[in-house]
Amino acid sequence: MPKVFIPTPLRSYAGGQDSVDCAGATVAEVLADLTARHKGLEKHLFDEAGAMRSFVNVYRNDEDVRYLEKEKTPVGASDTLSIVPSIAGGSHRDPLAVLTDRGGS
């Protein structure tokens, strides 16, 4: 069964688990199994129309499924899916300052 890694902010909706083994042959099927087992996750992953929320990214192994076949991306028994919520915000610091530790404004 594919393993789905749950990000820390959503673990409380998955019984505190950091990963869940789910059934399915595609990303959509695996996520449907996940949300059937853990109903609280559904509102965080999908909108009212059933589409994946724009700030939720899913990776099969190390590949972003948006650049594969999206929700139709095949998933094998030994694959892993990682749910990665986008993080917004930040500062107006010089992006190179982070790399060179020069500060910035």
GROMACS elastic network, one bead per residue, 0.5 to 0.9 nm:
[ bonds ]
;  ai    aj funct       b0    kb
    1    21     6  0.58237   500
    1    22     6  0.58403   500
    1    23     6  0.55915   500
    1    24     6  0.76713   500
    1    76     6  0.74962   500
    1    78     6  0.66728   500
    1    79     6  0.80180   500
    2    20     6  0.84690   500
    2    21     6  0.57097   500
    2    22     6  0.57238   500
    2    23     6  0.65768   500
    2    24     6  0.75629   500
    2    25     6  0.87375   500
    2    30     6  0.76005   500
    2    75     6  0.70349   500
    2    76     6  0.64108   500
    2    78     6  0.57147   500
    2    79     6  0.51836   500
    2    80     6  0.55016   500
    2    81     6  0.72546   500
    3    19     6  0.64739   500
    3    20     6  0.56279   500
    3    22     6  0.61795   500
    3    23     6  0.87849   500
    3    30     6  0.89281   500
    3    77     6  0.81671   500
    3    78     6  0.77513   500
    3    79     6  0.67323   500
    3    81     6  0.61795   500
    3    82     6  0.84395   500
    4    18     6  0.84761   500
    4    19     6  0.53410   500
    4    20     6  0.52403   500
    4    21     6  0.61655   500
    4    22     6  0.69713   500
    4    30     6  0.81732   500
    4    31     6  0.84010   500
    4    34     6  0.80785   500
    4    79     6  0.88415   500
    4    80     6  0.57537   500
    4    82     6  0.57469   500
    4    83     6  0.74070   500
    5    17     6  0.87241   500
    5    18     6  0.58939   500
    5    20     6  0.66504   500
    5    21     6  0.88788   500
    5    80     6  0.73313   500
    5    81     6  0.61263   500
    5    83     6  0.62867   500
    5    84     6  0.89289   500
    6     9     6  0.83295   500
    6    10     6  0.64227   500
    6    11     6  0.60113   500
    6    14     6  0.78009   500
    6    17     6  0.72699   500
    6    18     6  0.50789   500
    6    19     6  0.53791   500
    6    20     6  0.76083   500
    6    81     6  0.89216   500
    6    82     6  0.67549   500
    6    83     6  0.59816   500
    6    84     6  0.81557   500
    7    10     6  0.56172   500
    7    11     6  0.63761   500
    7    18     6  0.69549   500
    7    19     6  0.86619   500
    7    82     6  0.79222   500
    7    83     6  0.63540   500
    7    84     6  0.65224   500
    7    85     6  0.77048   500
    8    11     6  0.53163   500
    8    12     6  0.80927   500
    8    16     6  0.86973   500
    8    18     6  0.71999   500
    9    12     6  0.72556   500
    9    13     6  0.87565   500
   10    13     6  0.55597   500
   10    14     6  0.69460   500
   10    16     6  0.83225   500
   10    18     6  0.89738   500
   10    40     6  0.89400   500
   10    41     6  0.71018   500
   10    44     6  0.80126   500
   11    15     6  0.64714   500
   11    17     6  0.56818   500
   11    18     6  0.62196   500
   11    19     6  0.85746   500
   11    41     6  0.88391   500
   12    15     6  0.55080   500
   12    17     6  0.76714   500
   12    40     6  0.87406   500
   13    16     6  0.69758   500
   13    17     6  0.87081   500
   13    38     6  0.65180   500
   13    39     6  0.76906   500
   13    40     6  0.51108   500
   13    41     6  0.55962   500
   14    17     6  0.57212   500
   14    18     6  0.80328   500
   14    19     6  0.84929   500
   14    20     6  0.81360   500
   14    34     6  0.87314   500
   14    35     6  0.89806   500
   14    37     6  0.82720   500
   14    38     6  0.55435   500
   14    39     6  0.84423   500
   14    40     6  0.74657   500
   14    41     6  0.70280   500
   15    18     6  0.89365   500
   15    38     6  0.78262   500
   17    20     6  0.69083   500
   19    82     6  0.89563   500
   20    34     6  0.75172   500
   21    30     6  0.89468   500
   21    34     6  0.82463   500
   22    29     6  0.88120   500
   22    30     6  0.56747   500
   22    31     6  0.78342   500
   22    32     6  0.89205   500
   22    33     6  0.59435   500
   22    34     6  0.60200   500
   22    37     6  0.88984   500
   23    29     6  0.72182   500
   23    30     6  0.54926   500
   23    31     6  0.87650   500
   23    32     6  0.89075   500
   23    33     6  0.62077   500
   23    34     6  0.82253   500
   23    77     6  0.83554   500
   24    27     6  0.73331   500
   24    28     6  0.78344   500
   24    31     6  0.81303   500
   24    32     6  0.83193   500
   24    33     6  0.72135   500
   24    74     6  0.88658   500
   24    75     6  0.71659   500
   24    76     6  0.82688   500
   24    77     6  0.85429   500
   25    28     6  0.83213   500
   25    29     6  0.62822   500
   25    30     6  0.69706   500
   25    72     6  0.88952   500
   25    73     6  0.84752   500
   25    74     6  0.57277   500
   25    75     6  0.50588   500
   25    76     6  0.64248   500
   25    77     6  0.82087   500
   26    29     6  0.51951   500
   26    30     6  0.62344   500
   26    31     6  0.86062   500
   26    71     6  0.67815   500
   26    72     6  0.54775   500
   26    73     6  0.53574   500
   26    76     6  0.81383   500
   27    30     6  0.52025   500
   27    31     6  0.61145   500
   27    32     6  0.84634   500
   27    58     6  0.84884   500
   27    60     6  0.81367   500
   27    65     6  0.82826   500
   27    70     6  0.75796   500
   27    72     6  0.60429   500
   27    73     6  0.56303   500
   27    74     6  0.64932   500
   27    75     6  0.62823   500
   27    81     6  0.79700   500
   28    31     6  0.52480   500
   28    32     6  0.60169   500
   28    33     6  0.86378   500
   28    70     6  0.85711   500
   28    72     6  0.63380   500
   28    73     6  0.80039   500
   29    33     6  0.62081   500
   29    34     6  0.85946   500
   29    71     6  0.83493   500
   29    72     6  0.86219   500
   30    33     6  0.51387   500
   30    34     6  0.61954   500
   30    35     6  0.87429   500
   30    75     6  0.80813   500
   30    81     6  0.87439   500
   31    35     6  0.61098   500
   31    36     6  0.84057   500
   31    42     6  0.89576   500
   31    45     6  0.89529   500
   31    71     6  0.89971   500
   32    35     6  0.52615   500
   32    36     6  0.60286   500
   32    37     6  0.86467   500
   32    42     6  0.86983   500
   33    36     6  0.50447   500
   33    37     6  0.62849   500
   33    38     6  0.85822   500
   34    37     6  0.53042   500
   34    38     6  0.60885   500
   34    39     6  0.81857   500
   34    41     6  0.80557   500
   34    42     6  0.86152   500
   35    39     6  0.50716   500
   35    40     6  0.73634   500
   35    41     6  0.57915   500
   35    42     6  0.53388   500
   35    45     6  0.87466   500
   36    39     6  0.56921   500
   36    41     6  0.89756   500
   36    42     6  0.82541   500
   38    41     6  0.58854   500
   38    42     6  0.76462   500
   39    42     6  0.56334   500
   39    43     6  0.80922   500
   40    43     6  0.65223   500
   40    44     6  0.75810   500
   41    44     6  0.53259   500
   41    45     6  0.62602   500
   41    46     6  0.84965   500
   42    45     6  0.52594   500
   42    46     6  0.57010   500
   42    47     6  0.82694   500
   42    50     6  0.88836   500
   43    46     6  0.54835   500
   43    47     6  0.64601   500
   43    48     6  0.78456   500
   44    47     6  0.77862   500
   44    52     6  0.89793   500
   44    53     6  0.76511   500
   44    56     6  0.85235   500
   45    50     6  0.89697   500
   45    51     6  0.83826   500
   45    52     6  0.57385   500
   45    53     6  0.56950   500
   45    54     6  0.89626   500
   45    55     6  0.86942   500
   45    56     6  0.64820   500
   45    83     6  0.89216   500
   46    49     6  0.76895   500
   46    50     6  0.53449   500
   46    51     6  0.52691   500
   46    53     6  0.50801   500
   46    54     6  0.88395   500
   46    56     6  0.86673   500
   47    50     6  0.52836   500
   47    51     6  0.55110   500
   47    52     6  0.62947   500
   47    53     6  0.57328   500
   48    51     6  0.74909   500
   49    52     6  0.88985   500
   50    53     6  0.87073   500
   51    54     6  0.86185   500
   52    55     6  0.84275   500
   52    56     6  0.69148   500
   52    57     6  0.87257   500
   52    71     6  0.88633   500
   53    56     6  0.55398   500
   53    57     6  0.85435   500
   54    57     6  0.77099   500
   54    86     6  0.85520   500
   55    84     6  0.84911   500
   55    85     6  0.57121   500
   55    87     6  0.78771   500
   56    83     6  0.68629   500
   56    84     6  0.59820   500
   56    86     6  0.60730   500
   57    64     6  0.72215   500
   57    65     6  0.79147   500
   57    66     6  0.79441   500
   57    82     6  0.81202   500
   57    83     6  0.59078   500
   57    84     6  0.50181   500
   57    85     6  0.58850   500
   57    86     6  0.69359   500
   58    63     6  0.83842   500
   58    64     6  0.60326   500
   58    65     6  0.60132   500
   58    66     6  0.78260   500
   58    70     6  0.87044   500
   58    81     6  0.65506   500
   58    82     6  0.55723   500
   58    84     6  0.60724   500
   58    85     6  0.84596   500
   59    62     6  0.58405   500
   59    63     6  0.50997   500
   59    65     6  0.55473   500
   59    66     6  0.84317   500
   59    80     6  0.79871   500
   59    81     6  0.54176   500
   59    82     6  0.50865   500
   59    83     6  0.66842   500
   59    84     6  0.77211   500
   60    63     6  0.52571   500
   60    64     6  0.64661   500
   60    65     6  0.63629   500
   60    73     6  0.83159   500
   60    74     6  0.89341   500
   60    75     6  0.74664   500
   60    79     6  0.67212   500
   60    80     6  0.57418   500
   60    82     6  0.66624   500
   61    64     6  0.84117   500
   61    79     6  0.60772   500
   61    80     6  0.51040   500
   61    81     6  0.60146   500
   61    82     6  0.73558   500
   62    80     6  0.86576   500
   62    81     6  0.85815   500
   62    82     6  0.84447   500
   63    66     6  0.86084   500
   63    67     6  0.77163   500
   63    68     6  0.77747   500
   64    67     6  0.58202   500
   64    68     6  0.69947   500
   64    70     6  0.83548   500
   65    69     6  0.61604   500
   65    71     6  0.71712   500
   65    72     6  0.87435   500
   65    73     6  0.65767   500
   66    69     6  0.66212   500
   66    71     6  0.80921   500
   66    73     6  0.89930   500
   67    70     6  0.68878   500
   68    71     6  0.88798   500
   68    72     6  0.85723   500
   68    73     6  0.63059   500
   69    72     6  0.52375   500
   69    74     6  0.79340   500
   70    73     6  0.55135   500
   71    74     6  0.84558   500
   72    75     6  0.89908   500
   75    78     6  0.82336   500
   75    79     6  0.61374   500
   75    80     6  0.81109   500
   75    81     6  0.85007   500
   76    79     6  0.52547   500
   76    80     6  0.84678   500
   77    80     6  0.83902   500
   87    90     6  0.88379   500
   90    93     6  0.84732   500
   91    94     6  0.86713   500
   91   105     6  0.86623   500
   92    95     6  0.82211   500
   92   104     6  0.83045   500
   92   105     6  0.63337   500
   93    96     6  0.84768   500
   93    97     6  0.71619   500
   93    98     6  0.81353   500
   93   103     6  0.73047   500
   93   104     6  0.50518   500
   94    97     6  0.51921   500
   94    98     6  0.73133   500
   94   102     6  0.88316   500
   94   103     6  0.74144   500
   94   104     6  0.50764   500
   94   105     6  0.62797   500
   95    98     6  0.57325   500
   95    99     6  0.73802   500
   95   104     6  0.82938   500
   96    99     6  0.52018   500
   96   100     6  0.62438   500
   96   101     6  0.81041   500
   96   102     6  0.81571   500
   96   103     6  0.89076   500
   96   104     6  0.86127   500
   97   100     6  0.50171   500
   97   101     6  0.51030   500
   97   103     6  0.52216   500
   97   104     6  0.59294   500
   98   101     6  0.51466   500
   98   102     6  0.71552   500
   98   103     6  0.70833   500
   98   104     6  0.85520   500
   99   102     6  0.81053   500
  100   103     6  0.81920   500
  101   104     6  0.87992   500
